[in-house]
Amino acid sequence: MDNNHHTSTKRLIPVTKWSEYHPWPPLGGLRHLIYTARTSGFDRCIVKVGRRVLIDENAFFEWTRKKGRK
């Protein structure tokens, strides 16, 4: 078996656990981003599984970089 391919890992963090991994944004700020996700483009960072709302960590930081350039 050839293991020369690279697999990228995608970490999905539950909204309520975000602060255990990152100090920013705080929970209230993250919830605001989720609430305004369609208009801000943040919807590409959100993964919904049933009632759980997860944040795609890589997509979040990419979104942050793009918003910072504007």
FIBAVEX-833104 format. One record per atom (N, C-alpha, C, O, CB): residue number from 1; residue in three letters; atom name; x, y, z. Coordinates in steps of 0.001 Angstrom, whole numbers, always signed. Glycine has a CB too. Example, Ala and Ser with C-alpha at 12.3 -4.5 7.8 and 13.67 -1.06 7.14 Angstrom:
BEGIN
+------+------+------+---------+---------+---------+
| resi | resn | name |      px |      py |      pz |
+------+------+------+---------+---------+---------+
|    1 |  Ala |    N |  +13190 |   -5690 |   +7800 |
|    1 |  Ala |   CA |  +12300 |   -4500 |   +7800 |
|    1 |  Ala |    C |  +13200 |   -3300 |   +7800 |
|    1 |  Ala |    O |  +14236 |   -3319 |   +8465 |
|    1 |  Ala |   CB |  +11308 |   -4473 |   +9046 |
|    2 |  Ser |    N |  +12850 |   -2250 |   +7080 |
|    2 |  Ser |   CA |  +13670 |   -1060 |   +7140 |
|    2 |  Ser |    C |  +12900 |     +30 |   +7870 |
|    2 |  Ser |    O |  +13409 |   +1138 |   +8039 |
|    2 |  Ser |   CB |  +14084 |    -598 |   +5725 |
+------+------+------+---------+---------+---------+
REM end
This chain:
BEGIN
+------+------+------+---------+---------+---------+
| resi | resn | name |      px |      py |      pz |
+------+------+------+---------+---------+---------+
|    1 |  Met |    N |    +839 |   -1176 |      +0 |
|    1 |  Met |   CA |      +0 |      +0 |      +0 |
|    1 |  Met |    C |    +885 |   +1240 |      +0 |
|    1 |  Met |    O |   +1855 |   +1316 |    +754 |
|    1 |  Met |   CB |    -955 |      -3 |   +1213 |
|    2 |  Asp |    N |    +554 |   +2199 |    -835 |
|    2 |  Asp |   CA |   +1334 |   +3420 |    -978 |
|    2 |  Asp |    C |    +776 |   +4498 |     -47 |
|    2 |  Asp |    O |    -392 |   +4871 |    -160 |
|    2 |  Asp |   CB |   +1328 |   +3908 |   -2450 |
|    3 |  Asn |    N |   +1592 |   +4991 |    +854 |
|    3 |  Asn |   CA |   +1168 |   +6025 |   +1797 |
|    3 |  Asn |    C |   +1790 |   +7370 |   +1465 |
|    3 |  Asn |    O |   +2054 |   +8158 |   +2373 |
|    3 |  Asn |   CB |   +1530 |   +5625 |   +3218 |
|    4 |  Asn |    N |   +2030 |   +7654 |    +197 |
|    4 |  Asn |   CA |   +2648 |   +8909 |    -199 |
|    4 |  Asn |    C |   +1658 |  +10064 |    -307 |
|    4 |  Asn |    O |   +2065 |  +11214 |    -468 |
|    4 |  Asn |   CB |   +3347 |   +8729 |   -1504 |
|    5 |  His |    N |    +367 |   +9768 |    -221 |
|    5 |  His |   CA |    -600 |  +10859 |    -319 |
|    5 |  His |    C |    -756 |  +11521 |   +1048 |
|    5 |  His |    O |    -573 |  +10894 |   +2092 |
|    5 |  His |   CB |   -1972 |  +10341 |    -840 |
|    6 |  His |    N |   -1098 |  +12797 |   +1007 |
|    6 |  His |   CA |   -1281 |  +13557 |   +2236 |
|    6 |  His |    C |   -2768 |  +13712 |   +2496 |
|    6 |  His |    O |   -3544 |  +14013 |   +1589 |
|    6 |  His |   CB |    -585 |  +14943 |   +2150 |
|    7 |  Thr |    N |   -3145 |  +13506 |   +3722 |
|    7 |  Thr |   CA |   -4537 |  +13726 |   +4095 |
|    7 |  Thr |    C |   -4591 |  +14933 |   +5012 |
|    7 |  Thr |    O |   -3840 |  +15027 |   +5982 |
|    7 |  Thr |   CB |   -5152 |  +12466 |   +4784 |
|    8 |  Ser |    N |   -5472 |  +15838 |   +4699 |
|    8 |  Ser |   CA |   -5617 |  +17003 |   +5562 |
|    8 |  Ser |    C |   -6686 |  +16683 |   +6601 |
|    8 |  Ser |    O |   -7748 |  +16150 |   +6279 |
|    8 |  Ser |   CB |   -5988 |  +18287 |   +4739 |
|    9 |  Thr |    N |   -6386 |  +17013 |   +7831 |
|    9 |  Thr |   CA |   -7353 |  +16760 |   +8875 |
|    9 |  Thr |    C |   -8193 |  +17998 |   +9073 |
|    9 |  Thr |    O |   -7688 |  +19120 |   +9069 |
|    9 |  Thr |   CB |   -6665 |  +16347 |  +10182 |
|   10 |  Lys |    N |   -9458 |  +17784 |   +9244 |
|   10 |  Lys |   CA |  -10396 |  +18869 |   +9443 |
|   10 |  Lys |    C |  -10915 |  +18749 |  +10868 |
|   10 |  Lys |    O |  -11555 |  +17760 |  +11225 |
|   10 |  Lys |   CB |  -11562 |  +18831 |   +8392 |
|   11 |  Arg |    N |  -10633 |  +19764 |  +11678 |
|   11 |  Arg |   CA |  -11118 |  +19722 |  +13051 |
|   11 |  Arg |    C |  -12410 |  +20518 |  +13117 |
|   11 |  Arg |    O |  -12446 |  +21704 |  +12788 |
|   11 |  Arg |   CB |  -10056 |  +20284 |  +14053 |
|   12 |  Leu |    N |  -13457 |  +19854 |  +13543 |
|   12 |  Leu |   CA |  -14748 |  +20488 |  +13744 |
|   12 |  Leu |    C |  -14949 |  +20652 |  +15245 |
|   12 |  Leu |    O |  -14982 |  +19672 |  +15990 |
|   12 |  Leu |   CB |  -15908 |  +19655 |  +13096 |
|   13 |  Ile |    N |  -15083 |  +21893 |  +15675 |
|   13 |  Ile |   CA |  -15177 |  +22195 |  +17096 |
|   13 |  Ile |    C |  -16605 |  +22639 |  +17426 |
|   13 |  Ile |    O |  -17125 |  +23558 |  +16794 |
|   13 |  Ile |   CB |  -14149 |  +23290 |  +17498 |
|   14 |  Pro |    N |  -17241 |  +21995 |  +18409 |
|   14 |  Pro |   CA |  -18560 |  +22468 |  +18839 |
|   14 |  Pro |    C |  -18465 |  +23908 |  +19347 |
|   14 |  Pro |    O |  -17482 |  +24283 |  +19987 |
|   14 |  Pro |   CB |  -19140 |  +21543 |  +19942 |
|   15 |  Val |    N |  -19474 |  +24699 |  +19062 |
|   15 |  Val |   CA |  -19470 |  +26105 |  +19459 |
|   15 |  Val |    C |  -19201 |  +26247 |  +20952 |
|   15 |  Val |    O |  -18427 |  +27111 |  +21364 |
|   15 |  Val |   CB |  -20805 |  +26768 |  +19099 |
|   16 |  Thr |    N |  -19829 |  +25411 |  +21757 |
|   16 |  Thr |   CA |  -19688 |  +25514 |  +23210 |
|   16 |  Thr |    C |  -18294 |  +25148 |  +23703 |
|   16 |  Thr |    O |  -17944 |  +25468 |  +24839 |
|   16 |  Thr |   CB |  -20701 |  +24631 |  +23883 |
|   17 |  Lys |    N |  -17488 |  +24481 |  +22870 |
|   17 |  Lys |   CA |  -16131 |  +24077 |  +23253 |
|   17 |  Lys |    C |  -15050 |  +24963 |  +22624 |
|   17 |  Lys |    O |  -13864 |  +24768 |  +22890 |
|   17 |  Lys |   CB |  -15895 |  +22630 |  +22855 |
|   18 |  Trp |    N |  -15445 |  +25927 |  +21797 |
|   18 |  Trp |   CA |  -14491 |  +26761 |  +21057 |
|   18 |  Trp |    C |  -13448 |  +27395 |  +21978 |
|   18 |  Trp |    O |  -12262 |  +27413 |  +21650 |
|   18 |  Trp |   CB |  -15234 |  +27853 |  +20293 |
|   19 |  Ser |    N |  -13884 |  +27912 |  +23124 |
|   19 |  Ser |   CA |  -12956 |  +28618 |  +24019 |
|   19 |  Ser |    C |  -11922 |  +27684 |  +24653 |
|   19 |  Ser |    O |  -10926 |  +28161 |  +25197 |
|   19 |  Ser |   CB |  -13738 |  +29328 |  +25116 |
|   20 |  Glu |    N |  -12129 |  +26391 |  +24598 |
|   20 |  Glu |   CA |  -11133 |  +25442 |  +25092 |
|   20 |  Glu |    C |   -9951 |  +25331 |  +24127 |
|   20 |  Glu |    O |   -8871 |  +24880 |  +24510 |
|   20 |  Glu |   CB |  -11771 |  +24063 |  +25306 |
|   21 |  Tyr |    N |  -10161 |  +25744 |  +22875 |
|   21 |  Tyr |   CA |   -9129 |  +25657 |  +21849 |
|   21 |  Tyr |    C |   -8552 |  +27023 |  +21476 |
|   21 |  Tyr |    O |   -7368 |  +27137 |  +21157 |
|   21 |  Tyr |   CB |   -9691 |  +24991 |  +20617 |
|   22 |  His |    N |   -9396 |  +28058 |  +21518 |
|   22 |  His |   CA |   -8988 |  +29389 |  +21064 |
|   22 |  His |    C |   -9588 |  +30464 |  +21965 |
|   22 |  His |    O |  -10750 |  +30368 |  +22358 |
|   22 |  His |   CB |   -9417 |  +29620 |  +19598 |
|   23 |  Pro |    N |   -8797 |  +31488 |  +22294 |
|   23 |  Pro |   CA |   -9311 |  +32554 |  +23160 |
|   23 |  Pro |    C |  -10223 |  +33554 |  +22429 |
|   23 |  Pro |    O |  -11013 |  +34259 |  +23057 |
|   23 |  Pro |   CB |   -8152 |  +33299 |  +23781 |
|   24 |  Trp |    N |  -10103 |  +33603 |  +21115 |
|   24 |  Trp |   CA |  -10897 |  +34550 |  +20325 |
|   24 |  Trp |    C |  -11594 |  +33834 |  +19189 |
|   24 |  Trp |    O |  -11006 |  +32929 |  +18597 |
|   24 |  Trp |   CB |  -10015 |  +35680 |  +19774 |
|   25 |  Pro |    N |  -12783 |  +34188 |  +18871 |
|   25 |  Pro |   CA |  -13676 |  +35110 |  +19550 |
|   25 |  Pro |    C |  -14328 |  +34442 |  +20758 |
|   25 |  Pro |    O |  -14424 |  +33216 |  +20816 |
|   25 |  Pro |   CB |  -14744 |  +35625 |  +18584 |
|   26 |  Pro |    N |  -14772 |  +35244 |  +21718 |
|   26 |  Pro |   CA |  -15483 |  +34659 |  +22850 |
|   26 |  Pro |    C |  -16812 |  +34069 |  +22376 |
|   26 |  Pro |    O |  -17240 |  +34317 |  +21248 |
|   26 |  Pro |   CB |  -15718 |  +35719 |  +23958 |
|   27 |  Leu |    N |  -17451 |  +33301 |  +23228 |
|   27 |  Leu |   CA |  -18675 |  +32594 |  +22853 |
|   27 |  Leu |    C |  -19745 |  +33533 |  +22306 |
|   27 |  Leu |    O |  -20393 |  +33223 |  +21306 |
|   27 |  Leu |   CB |  -19222 |  +31842 |  +24048 |
|   28 |  Gly |    N |  -19930 |  +34667 |  +22951 |
|   28 |  Gly |   CA |  -20941 |  +35621 |  +22473 |
|   28 |  Gly |    C |  -20631 |  +36143 |  +21078 |
|   28 |  Gly |    O |  -21527 |  +36285 |  +20246 |
|   28 |  Gly |   CB |  -21053 |  +36788 |  +23434 |
|   29 |  Gly |    N |  -19373 |  +36423 |  +20830 |
|   29 |  Gly |   CA |  -18963 |  +36881 |  +19502 |
|   29 |  Gly |    C |  -19136 |  +35802 |  +18452 |
|   29 |  Gly |    O |  -19532 |  +36081 |  +17320 |
|   29 |  Gly |   CB |  -17521 |  +37340 |  +19528 |
|   30 |  Leu |    N |  -18841 |  +34584 |  +18826 |
|   30 |  Leu |   CA |  -19001 |  +33453 |  +17904 |
|   30 |  Leu |    C |  -20477 |  +33248 |  +17574 |
|   30 |  Leu |    O |  -20829 |  +32995 |  +16422 |
|   30 |  Leu |   CB |  -18402 |  +32160 |  +18513 |
|   31 |  Arg |    N |  -21325 |  +33355 |  +18567 |
|   31 |  Arg |   CA |  -22772 |  +33218 |  +18323 |
|   31 |  Arg |    C |  -23279 |  +34335 |  +17414 |
|   31 |  Arg |    O |  -24154 |  +34106 |  +16579 |
|   31 |  Arg |   CB |  -23552 |  +33231 |  +19658 |
|   32 |  His |    N |  -22734 |  +35539 |  +17571 |
|   32 |  His |   CA |  -23120 |  +36643 |  +16681 |
|   32 |  His |    C |  -22697 |  +36341 |  +15241 |
|   32 |  His |    O |  -23454 |  +36594 |  +14304 |
|   32 |  His |   CB |  -22484 |  +37977 |  +17159 |
|   33 |  Leu |    N |  -21494 |  +35803 |  +15067 |
|   33 |  Leu |   CA |  -21037 |  +35427 |  +13726 |
|   33 |  Leu |    C |  -21962 |  +34386 |  +13108 |
|   33 |  Leu |    O |  -22259 |  +34443 |  +11915 |
|   33 |  Leu |   CB |  -19601 |  +34889 |  +13779 |
|   34 |  Ile |    N |  -22413 |  +33440 |  +13916 |
|   34 |  Ile |   CA |  -23320 |  +32405 |  +13425 |
|   34 |  Ile |    C |  -24665 |  +33021 |  +13038 |
|   34 |  Ile |    O |  -25248 |  +32668 |  +12014 |
|   34 |  Ile |   CB |  -23518 |  +31304 |  +14491 |
|   35 |  Tyr |    N |  -25148 |  +33944 |  +13869 |
|   35 |  Tyr |   CA |  -26435 |  +34587 |  +13612 |
|   35 |  Tyr |    C |  -26417 |  +35381 |  +12308 |
|   35 |  Tyr |    O |  -27415 |  +35419 |  +11588 |
|   35 |  Tyr |   CB |  -26806 |  +35502 |  +14773 |
|   36 |  Thr |    N |  -25294 |  +36011 |  +12005 |
|   36 |  Thr |   CA |  -25180 |  +36833 |  +10795 |
|   36 |  Thr |    C |  -24416 |  +36104 |   +9679 |
|   36 |  Thr |    O |  -23896 |  +36742 |   +8764 |
|   36 |  Thr |   CB |  -24480 |  +38159 |  +11125 |
|   37 |  Ala |    N |  -24353 |  +34809 |   +9754 |
|   37 |  Ala |   CA |  -23501 |  +34017 |   +8857 |
|   37 |  Ala |    C |  -23825 |  +34205 |   +7378 |
|   37 |  Ala |    O |  -22911 |  +34288 |   +6556 |
|   37 |  Ala |   CB |  -23623 |  +32563 |   +9203 |
|   38 |  Arg |    N |  -25073 |  +34270 |   +7034 |
|   38 |  Arg |   CA |  -25417 |  +34381 |   +5602 |
|   38 |  Arg |    C |  -24953 |  +35691 |   +4990 |
|   38 |  Arg |    O |  -24528 |  +35720 |   +3835 |
|   38 |  Arg |   CB |  -26917 |  +34247 |   +5411 |
|   39 |  Thr |    N |  -25029 |  +36757 |   +5740 |
|   39 |  Thr |   CA |  -24645 |  +38053 |   +5181 |
|   39 |  Thr |    C |  -23144 |  +38306 |   +5274 |
|   39 |  Thr |    O |  -22599 |  +39087 |   +4494 |
|   39 |  Thr |   CB |  -25391 |  +39162 |   +5892 |
|   40 |  Ser |    N |  -22475 |  +37657 |   +6216 |
|   40 |  Ser |   CA |  -21040 |  +37896 |   +6400 |
|   40 |  Ser |    C |  -20158 |  +36876 |   +5686 |
|   40 |  Ser |    O |  -18944 |  +37058 |   +5594 |
|   40 |  Ser |   CB |  -20713 |  +37892 |   +7866 |
|   41 |  Gly |    N |  -20765 |  +35807 |   +5183 |
|   41 |  Gly |   CA |  -19973 |  +34758 |   +4549 |
|   41 |  Gly |    C |  -19458 |  +33732 |   +5542 |
|   41 |  Gly |    O |  -18754 |  +32798 |   +5158 |
|   41 |  Gly |   CB |  -18815 |  +35365 |   +3811 |
|   42 |  Phe |    N |  -19801 |  +33892 |   +6813 |
|   42 |  Phe |   CA |  -19343 |  +32970 |   +7853 |
|   42 |  Phe |    C |  -19998 |  +31601 |   +7723 |
|   42 |  Phe |    O |  -19538 |  +30635 |   +8332 |
|   42 |  Phe |   CB |  -19628 |  +33549 |   +9231 |
|   43 |  Asp |    N |  -21062 |  +31509 |   +6937 |
|   43 |  Asp |   CA |  -21760 |  +30223 |   +6769 |
|   43 |  Asp |    C |  -20850 |  +29131 |   +6212 |
|   43 |  Asp |    O |  -21136 |  +27949 |   +6401 |
|   43 |  Asp |   CB |  -22957 |  +30398 |   +5848 |
|   44 |  Arg |    N |  -19758 |  +29494 |   +5530 |
|   44 |  Arg |   CA |  -18832 |  +28476 |   +5021 |
|   44 |  Arg |    C |  -18002 |  +27849 |   +6137 |
|   44 |  Arg |    O |  -17313 |  +26855 |   +5910 |
|   44 |  Arg |   CB |  -17906 |  +29086 |   +3973 |
|   45 |  Cys |    N |  -18060 |  +28418 |   +7335 |
|   45 |  Cys |   CA |  -17308 |  +27894 |   +8483 |
|   45 |  Cys |    C |  -18164 |  +26998 |   +9373 |
|   45 |  Cys |    O |  -17649 |  +26349 |  +10283 |
|   45 |  Cys |   CB |  -16748 |  +29044 |   +9309 |
|   46 |  Ile |    N |  -19456 |  +26960 |   +9114 |
|   46 |  Ile |   CA |  -20398 |  +26256 |   +9979 |
|   46 |  Ile |    C |  -20769 |  +24904 |   +9391 |
|   46 |  Ile |    O |  -21053 |  +24781 |   +8200 |
|   46 |  Ile |   CB |  -21657 |  +27097 |  +10198 |
|   47 |  Val |    N |  -20759 |  +23889 |  +10256 |
|   47 |  Val |   CA |  -21230 |  +22558 |   +9882 |
|   47 |  Val |    C |  -22300 |  +22178 |  +10893 |
|   47 |  Val |    O |  -22044 |  +22153 |  +12097 |
|   47 |  Val |   CB |  -20051 |  +21496 |   +9849 |
|   48 |  Lys |    N |  -23497 |  +21883 |  +10405 |
|   48 |  Lys |   CA |  -24578 |  +21490 |  +11305 |
|   48 |  Lys |    C |  -24790 |  +19987 |  +11198 |
|   48 |  Lys |    O |  -24912 |  +19427 |  +10108 |
|   48 |  Lys |   CB |  -25891 |  +22258 |  +10976 |
|   49 |  Val |    N |  -24830 |  +19355 |  +12364 |
|   49 |  Val |   CA |  -25095 |  +17921 |  +12450 |
|   49 |  Val |    C |  -26260 |  +17772 |  +13420 |
|   49 |  Val |    O |  -26088 |  +17845 |  +14637 |
|   49 |  Val |   CB |  -23813 |  +17095 |  +12926 |
|   50 |  Gly |    N |  -27435 |  +17566 |  +12865 |
|   50 |  Gly |   CA |  -28619 |  +17554 |  +13722 |
|   50 |  Gly |    C |  -28785 |  +18933 |  +14333 |
|   50 |  Gly |    O |  -28845 |  +19934 |  +13619 |
|   50 |  Gly |   CB |  -28509 |  +16463 |  +14832 |
|   51 |  Arg |    N |  -28858 |  +18983 |  +15650 |
|   51 |  Arg |   CA |  -28980 |  +20263 |  +16346 |
|   51 |  Arg |    C |  -27633 |  +20842 |  +16741 |
|   51 |  Arg |    O |  -27561 |  +21980 |  +17202 |
|   51 |  Arg |   CB |  -29836 |  +20104 |  +17573 |
|   52 |  Arg |    N |  -26574 |  +20079 |  +16567 |
|   52 |  Arg |   CA |  -25236 |  +20557 |  +16937 |
|   52 |  Arg |    C |  -24680 |  +21494 |  +15879 |
|   52 |  Arg |    O |  -24833 |  +21261 |  +14680 |
|   52 |  Arg |   CB |  -24280 |  +19377 |  +17144 |
|   53 |  Val |    N |  -24046 |  +22535 |  +16330 |
|   53 |  Val |   CA |  -23402 |  +23488 |  +15432 |
|   53 |  Val |    C |  -21899 |  +23387 |  +15688 |
|   53 |  Val |    O |  -21425 |  +23604 |  +16803 |
|   53 |  Val |   CB |  -23938 |  +24965 |  +15656 |
|   54 |  Leu |    N |  -21174 |  +23058 |  +14640 |
|   54 |  Leu |   CA |  -19731 |  +22884 |  +14718 |
|   54 |  Leu |    C |  -19055 |  +23941 |  +13855 |
|   54 |  Leu |    O |  -19603 |  +24383 |  +12846 |
|   54 |  Leu |   CB |  -19316 |  +21459 |  +14271 |
|   55 |  Ile |    N |  -17870 |  +24333 |  +14264 |
|   55 |  Ile |   CA |  -17089 |  +25297 |  +13502 |
|   55 |  Ile |    C |  -15913 |  +24567 |  +12873 |
|   55 |  Ile |    O |  -15142 |  +23901 |  +13564 |
|   55 |  Ile |   CB |  -16602 |  +26475 |  +14402 |
|   56 |  Asp |    N |  -15781 |  +24695 |  +11561 |
|   56 |  Asp |   CA |  -14633 |  +24144 |  +10841 |
|   56 |  Asp |    C |  -13464 |  +25078 |  +11119 |
|   56 |  Asp |    O |  -13430 |  +26211 |  +10638 |
|   56 |  Asp |   CB |  -14916 |  +24003 |   +9282 |
|   57 |  Glu |    N |  -12515 |  +24591 |  +11895 |
|   57 |  Glu |   CA |  -11401 |  +25422 |  +12348 |
|   57 |  Glu |    C |  -10604 |  +26021 |  +11189 |
|   57 |  Glu |    O |  -10308 |  +27216 |  +11199 |
|   57 |  Glu |   CB |  -10480 |  +24606 |  +13229 |
|   58 |  Asn |    N |  -10255 |  +25212 |  +10200 |
|   58 |  Asn |   CA |   -9482 |  +25712 |   +9058 |
|   58 |  Asn |    C |  -10263 |  +26764 |   +8282 |
|   58 |  Asn |    O |   -9706 |  +27790 |   +7892 |
|   58 |  Asn |   CB |   -9094 |  +24558 |   +8128 |
|   59 |  Ala |    N |  -11549 |  +26516 |   +8056 |
|   59 |  Ala |   CA |  -12385 |  +27476 |   +7335 |
|   59 |  Ala |    C |  -12516 |  +28780 |   +8118 |
|   59 |  Ala |    O |  -12551 |  +29858 |   +7524 |
|   59 |  Ala |   CB |  -13775 |  +26879 |   +7065 |
|   60 |  Phe |    N |  -12588 |  +28689 |   +9451 |
|   60 |  Phe |   CA |  -12686 |  +29891 |  +10288 |
|   60 |  Phe |    C |  -11470 |  +30785 |  +10097 |
|   60 |  Phe |    O |  -11607 |  +31989 |   +9881 |
|   60 |  Phe |   CB |  -12831 |  +29509 |  +11770 |
|   61 |  Phe |    N |  -10282 |  +30201 |  +10176 |
|   61 |  Phe |   CA |   -9078 |  +31028 |  +10062 |
|   61 |  Phe |    C |   -8875 |  +31543 |   +8641 |
|   61 |  Phe |    O |   -8336 |  +32634 |   +8455 |
|   61 |  Phe |   CB |   -7854 |  +30235 |  +10503 |
|   62 |  Glu |    N |   -9290 |  +30787 |   +7651 |
|   62 |  Glu |   CA |   -9235 |  +31273 |   +6269 |
|   62 |  Glu |    C |  -10202 |  +32447 |   +6095 |
|   62 |  Glu |    O |   -9855 |  +33449 |   +5470 |
|   62 |  Glu |   CB |   -9577 |  +30129 |   +5267 |
|   63 |  Trp |    N |  -11413 |  +32325 |   +6645 |
|   63 |  Trp |   CA |  -12409 |  +33394 |   +6588 |
|   63 |  Trp |    C |  -11872 |  +34637 |   +7283 |
|   63 |  Trp |    O |  -12045 |  +35751 |   +6788 |
|   63 |  Trp |   CB |  -13738 |  +32945 |   +7236 |
|   64 |  Thr |    N |  -11217 |  +34450 |   +8435 |
|   64 |  Thr |   CA |  -10650 |  +35565 |   +9191 |
|   64 |  Thr |    C |   -9581 |  +36288 |   +8375 |
|   64 |  Thr |    O |   -9542 |  +37518 |   +8343 |
|   64 |  Thr |   CB |  -10058 |  +35068 |  +10517 |
|   65 |  Arg |    N |   -8711 |  +35513 |   +7714 |
|   65 |  Arg |   CA |   -7661 |  +36116 |   +6878 |
|   65 |  Arg |    C |   -8276 |  +36915 |   +5728 |
|   65 |  Arg |    O |   -7827 |  +38022 |   +5431 |
|   65 |  Arg |   CB |   -6718 |  +35022 |   +6319 |
|   66 |  Lys |    N |   -9283 |  +36367 |   +5093 |
|   66 |  Lys |   CA |   -9920 |  +37080 |   +3978 |
|   66 |  Lys |    C |  -10629 |  +38347 |   +4438 |
|   66 |  Lys |    O |  -10590 |  +39363 |   +3745 |
|   66 |  Lys |   CB |  -10914 |  +36168 |   +3271 |
|   67 |  Lys |    N |  -11275 |  +38298 |   +5599 |
|   67 |  Lys |   CA |  -11964 |  +39485 |   +6111 |
|   67 |  Lys |    C |  -10946 |  +40559 |   +6506 |
|   67 |  Lys |    O |  -11226 |  +41751 |   +6382 |
|   67 |  Lys |   CB |  -12859 |  +39116 |   +7325 |
|   68 |  Gly |    N |   -9779 |  +40147 |   +6974 |
|   68 |  Gly |   CA |   -8753 |  +41092 |   +7388 |
|   68 |  Gly |    C |   -8129 |  +41844 |   +6230 |
|   68 |  Gly |    O |   -7606 |  +42943 |   +6416 |
|   68 |  Gly |   CB |   -7689 |  +40380 |   +8143 |
|   69 |  Arg |    N |   -8176 |  +41273 |   +5042 |
|   69 |  Arg |   CA |   -7581 |  +41901 |   +3851 |
|   69 |  Arg |    C |   -8459 |  +43000 |   +3279 |
|   69 |  Arg |    O |   -7976 |  +43838 |   +2518 |
|   69 |  Arg |   CB |   -7322 |  +40856 |   +2780 |
|   70 |  Lys |    N |   -9712 |  +43014 |   +3621 |
|   70 |  Lys |   CA |  -10630 |  +44001 |   +3033 |
|   70 |  Lys |    C |  -10478 |  +45354 |   +3649 |
|   70 |  Lys |    O |  -11178 |  +46290 |   +3264 |
|   70 |  Lys |   CB |  -12051 |  +43552 |   +3177 |
+------+------+------+---------+---------+---------+
REM end
